[in-house]
Amino acid sequence: MGTAPAQLFPEFIVDTLGLDSVIGEVAASLVAAFVVGNIILAFTGVAGPWAKRKITAAFTDRIAVDRIGPYGLLIIPAAAVQLLAKELIIPEGVDRPSWDIAPILLPSSALLGFSVIPMGQLGPINLHLADPEVGFALVFAFASIASVSLVMAGYASNNKYSLLGGLRAVAQNLAYEIPLIVTAMSVVVFSGTLQMSGIVGAQTETLVTIAGVSIPSWYALVNPFAFVLFLTANMAEIGRNPFDIPEAPTEIVGGYQTEYSSAYFVLFYLGEFVHIFLGGAILAVTFLGGASGPGPESISFIWFVVKIWGFFLFTQWARAALPRVRIDQLIEIGWKGMLVLSFANLVLTAVIVGVIA
């Protein structure tokens, strides 16, 4: 059986500081959310300006940034200053406030998703903000808000290329979000719960023991077909190669973000990478046992970090190695391939679980 869920991060702060009042509980929740949010933003700050360039350079036999600080790490603050110092150009005819809200909505939706993600323990602290009974449904609901942001940016920019990018984002999300959620439902069938801690706990059971080594029942091992389906749909959901159709720089300039500069462009750039890490977190919780791994529970957060950065590395490999598909190919793969296979996987999973149960 899976282990009992640990005390949530806000509850830990309340108990540690003796905050018994309603105001104290609200303050503890805000502090916990601030800590978790800054951890994710720190990952994003490293990934966007530095790690993305270094990884892509390694795949393409280049050097990348190496002259600004040790290993080029000072490119992180340098890039931030460079982008934020640029003039914020507001084109004529844009639809405000939609044009202003869109770049704020993209990173916010991804950060909301982390509110229900169990990120594991770091010492006595369990980095898990909330564990509602429908947490698994909530995280997909939060993540799907991103498509609203892209549509708003597309139509509000008064630019044909931006509009095309927004329309492509809608078409892509419709074609791949349904297979993504249907495939995820097969995990719910296995675990019997929509609660995040329950899904992770179900994967701590032993699948098989080989030479004295216990192999956990991660759903990626139990149902590798579903894992591949989910990984593919997830790549389309976060808009990474070969599914970066909404931006497609060689086709529609910059897509939905064509008319954005300065701080607004930074918010879009930030949102893209936060969504990559959210996609990795959902994949880890759904198929890779969440934060579980060898060693004591008190270091499980390290395993969570390894898994989401592993997913980030995979997305950068895909960016360097896989060519972009055409928009008609993308839609055909989604509706004629992924949708059919995801429903077939769900039915087969339900039959297998029904027979075993």
C-alpha positions in Angstrom: 0.0 0.0 0.0 1.1 3.6 -0.6 2.3 5.7 2.3 0.0 8.1 4.1 0.2 11.7 2.7 2.5 14.0 4.7 1.4 17.2 6.3 0.7 19.9 3.7 3.2 22.9 3.5 0.7 25.5 4.8 -0.3 23.3 7.7 3.4 22.8 8.6 3.8 26.6 8.8 0.7 27.0 10.9 1.8 24.3 13.4 5.4 25.5 13.5 4.6 29.2 14.1 1.4 28.5 16.1 -0.9 30.5 13.8 -4.3 29.3 14.9 -6.4 32.2 13.6 -8.0 32.4 10.2 -5.7 35.3 9.3 -2.7 33.2 10.4 -3.8 30.3 8.1 -4.3 32.7 5.2 -0.8 34.2 5.8 0.7 30.7 6.0 -0.9 29.7 2.7 0.4 32.8 1.1 3.9 32.3 2.4 3.9 28.6 1.2 2.6 29.7 -2.2 5.3 32.3 -2.4 8.1 29.7 -1.6 6.8 27.2 -4.1 6.2 29.8 -6.8 9.8 31.1 -6.4 11.2 27.7 -6.7 9.5 27.2 -10.0 10.5 30.7 -11.2 14.1 30.0 -10.2 14.0 26.8 -12.4 12.5 28.8 -15.2 15.2 31.6 -14.8 17.9 29.0 -15.2 16.2 27.1 -18.0 15.2 29.9 -20.3 18.4 32.1 -20.8 21.1 29.5 -19.9 20.1 25.8 -19.9 18.1 26.0 -23.2 21.1 27.5 -25.0 23.7 25.2 -23.4 21.6 22.0 -24.1 20.8 23.0 -27.7 24.5 23.9 -28.3 25.5 20.4 -27.0 23.1 18.7 -29.4 24.2 20.8 -32.4 27.9 20.8 -31.7 28.2 24.5 -30.7 29.6 26.4 -27.7 26.7 28.7 -26.6 27.1 31.2 -23.8 30.5 30.9 -22.1 31.9 34.5 -21.7 29.5 36.1 -19.2 30.5 34.7 -15.8 31.5 31.2 -14.9 30.1 28.7 -17.5 28.1 31.7 -18.9 25.8 31.7 -15.8 25.7 35.5 -15.6 23.7 35.5 -18.9 20.7 34.9 -16.6 20.6 38.4 -15.0 22.1 39.9 -18.2 19.3 38.6 -20.4 16.7 39.8 -17.8 18.1 43.3 -17.7 18.4 43.4 -21.5 14.8 42.4 -22.2 13.2 44.4 -19.4 15.2 47.5 -20.5 13.7 47.4 -24.0 10.9 49.8 -24.8 7.4 48.5 -24.5 5.9 49.2 -27.9 2.2 49.2 -28.1 1.0 48.9 -31.7 -1.9 50.9 -33.0 -5.3 49.3 -32.9 -4.6 46.7 -30.3 -7.6 45.6 -28.1 -6.9 46.7 -24.6 -7.1 45.4 -21.9 -7.1 42.0 -23.6 -3.6 42.7 -25.1 -2.3 43.5 -21.6 -3.9 40.6 -19.8 -2.8 37.9 -22.1 0.9 37.8 -21.1 0.0 37.9 -17.5 -2.5 35.0 -17.8 0.0 32.6 -19.4 2.5 32.2 -16.5 -0.2 32.6 -13.9 -2.2 29.6 -15.2 0.9 27.4 -15.0 1.8 28.6 -11.5 -1.8 27.8 -10.4 -1.2 24.2 -11.6 1.6 23.8 -9.1 -0.8 24.5 -6.2 -1.9 20.9 -6.3 1.3 19.2 -7.4 3.0 17.1 -4.7 6.6 18.1 -5.1 8.0 15.8 -2.3 9.7 16.5 0.9 12.8 18.5 1.7 13.7 17.6 5.2 10.6 18.0 7.4 8.8 20.2 4.8 6.4 18.7 2.4 6.3 21.0 -0.6 2.6 20.4 -1.4 0.2 23.3 -1.1 -3.2 21.7 -1.4 -4.5 18.1 -1.9 -8.2 18.3 -2.9 -10.1 15.2 -3.8 -10.3 16.4 -7.4 -6.8 17.7 -7.7 -6.0 15.7 -10.8 -8.9 17.4 -12.6 -7.9 20.8 -11.3 -4.4 20.7 -12.6 -5.6 20.1 -16.2 -8.2 22.8 -15.8 -5.5 25.3 -14.7 -3.1 24.3 -17.5 -5.8 24.7 -20.1 -6.2 28.4 -19.3 -3.0 28.9 -21.2 -4.9 28.5 -24.5 -7.2 31.4 -23.5 -4.1 33.6 -23.1 -2.8 32.6 -26.6 -6.2 33.4 -28.2 -6.4 36.7 -26.4 -2.9 37.7 -27.6 -3.7 36.6 -31.1 -6.9 38.5 -31.7 -6.0 41.6 -29.5 -2.7 42.3 -31.4 -4.4 43.6 -34.6 -1.9 41.5 -36.6 -2.7 38.8 -39.1 0.3 36.7 -38.1 -0.7 37.0 -34.4 -4.2 36.0 -35.3 -3.0 32.9 -37.2 -0.9 31.9 -34.2 -3.9 32.2 -31.9 -6.1 30.2 -34.2 -3.4 27.5 -34.5 -3.1 27.4 -30.7 -6.9 26.7 -30.4 -6.8 24.0 -33.1 -3.8 22.4 -31.5 -5.2 22.4 -28.0 -8.5 20.9 -29.1 -6.8 18.2 -31.1 -4.4 17.2 -28.3 -6.0 18.1 -25.0 -8.8 15.6 -25.4 -6.3 12.7 -26.0 -4.2 14.0 -23.1 -7.0 13.9 -20.6 -8.5 10.6 -21.9 -5.1 9.0 -21.5 -4.7 10.4 -18.0 -8.1 8.9 -17.1 -6.6 5.5 -17.6 -4.3 6.3 -14.7 -7.4 7.2 -12.6 -8.9 3.9 -13.5 -5.8 2.2 -12.2 -5.5 4.2 -9.0 -9.2 4.6 -8.3 -8.8 8.3 -7.2 -8.5 11.9 -8.5 -6.5 12.9 -5.5 -2.9 13.6 -6.3 -1.5 12.0 -3.2 -3.5 8.9 -3.9 -2.2 8.6 -7.4 1.4 9.0 -6.2 0.8 6.6 -3.3 -0.6 3.9 -5.6 2.7 3.9 -7.5 4.8 3.2 -4.4 3.6 -0.4 -4.4 6.1 -3.0 -5.7 5.4 -4.2 -9.2 8.0 -6.9 -9.3 11.2 -7.9 -7.4 14.3 -8.8 -9.5 17.4 -10.1 -7.7 16.3 -8.5 -4.5 15.6 -5.1 -6.1 12.0 -3.9 -5.9 10.7 -2.3 -9.0 7.9 0.2 -8.2 4.6 0.1 -10.0 5.0 3.4 -11.8 2.3 3.6 -14.4 5.0 4.2 -17.1 6.1 0.6 -16.4 2.6 -0.8 -15.9 1.2 0.7 -19.1 4.1 2.0 -21.3 1.7 2.5 -24.3 -0.3 5.1 -22.3 2.9 6.7 -21.2 4.0 7.3 -24.8 0.6 8.6 -25.7 0.6 11.0 -22.8 4.1 12.2 -23.5 3.3 12.9 -27.1 0.1 14.8 -26.3 1.9 16.6 -23.5 4.5 17.9 -25.9 1.7 19.2 -28.1 0.0 20.8 -25.1 3.1 22.8 -24.1 3.9 23.6 -27.8 7.3 22.1 -28.1 8.9 20.6 -31.2 7.6 19.0 -33.4 4.4 20.8 -32.3 5.5 24.4 -32.0 2.9 25.5 -34.6 1.4 28.5 -32.7 4.8 30.3 -32.9 6.4 28.7 -36.0 9.1 31.5 -36.6 9.8 30.4 -40.1 6.1 30.6 -41.1 4.2 33.3 -39.1 7.1 35.4 -37.6 6.4 34.8 -33.9 2.7 33.8 -34.0 0.6 35.1 -31.1 3.6 37.0 -29.5 4.7 38.8 -32.6 3.6 42.3 -31.4 4.9 41.9 -27.8 8.2 43.4 -26.5 10.0 44.2 -23.3 8.3 43.0 -20.1 5.3 41.6 -21.9 7.6 39.4 -24.1 9.4 38.3 -20.9 6.1 37.2 -19.4 5.3 35.1 -22.5 8.8 33.6 -22.5 8.5 32.9 -18.8 5.0 31.4 -19.2 6.3 29.0 -21.9 9.0 27.6 -19.6 6.7 27.4 -16.5 4.3 25.3 -18.6 7.2 23.0 -19.6 7.9 22.4 -16.0 4.2 22.0 -15.2 4.0 19.4 -18.0 7.0 17.6 -16.6 5.4 17.7 -13.1 2.1 16.3 -14.4 4.0 13.6 -16.2 6.0 12.7 -13.1 2.9 12.5 -10.9 0.9 10.6 -13.4 3.4 8.0 -14.7 6.7 8.3 -12.9 5.7 7.9 -9.2 5.7 11.6 -8.4 8.5 12.5 -6.0 9.2 8.9 -5.0 12.6 7.4 -5.5 15.5 5.6 -3.7 16.5 6.9 -0.3 14.6 8.4 2.6 11.3 10.3 2.1 13.0 13.5 3.4 15.0 13.9 0.1 12.1 13.1 -2.2 12.0 16.6 -3.5 15.4 16.0 -5.2 13.9 13.1 -7.2 11.0 15.4 -8.2 13.5 17.9 -9.5 15.4 15.2 -11.4 12.3 14.1 -13.1 11.0 17.5 -14.2 14.5 18.5 -15.4 14.7 15.2 -17.2 11.5 16.1 -19.0 12.9 19.6 -19.8 16.0 17.9 -21.3 13.8 15.7 -23.4 11.9 18.8 -24.8 15.2 20.4 -25.7 16.4 17.2 -27.5 13.1 17.3 -29.4 13.7 20.9 -30.3 17.1 20.1 -31.7 16.4 16.8 -33.4 12.8 16.8 -34.7 11.5 18.9 -37.5 8.2 20.8 -37.1 5.1 19.2 -38.6 2.8 21.1 -40.8 -0.5 22.4 -39.3 -2.6 19.9 -41.4 -0.3 17.0 -40.3 -0.6 18.1 -36.7 -4.4 18.2 -36.8 -4.6 14.8 -38.6 -2.2 13.2 -36.0 -4.4 14.5 -33.2 -7.9 13.7 -34.4 -7.2 10.6 -36.5 -4.4 9.1 -34.5 -4.1 10.2 -30.9 -7.8 10.5 -30.2 -8.6 7.0 -31.4 -5.6 5.4 -29.6 -6.3 7.3 -26.3 -9.9 5.9 -26.2 -8.7 2.4 -27.1 -6.2 2.6 -24.3 -8.9 3.8 -21.8 -11.3 1.0 -22.8 -8.5 -1.7 -22.7 -7.4 -0.4 -19.3 -10.9 -0.5 -17.9 -11.4 -4.1 -19.1 -8.1 -5.2 -17.6 -8.8 -3.5 -14.3 -12.3 -4.9 -14.3 -11.1 -8.5 -14.9 -8.4 -8.2 -12.2 -10.7 -6.6 -9.7 
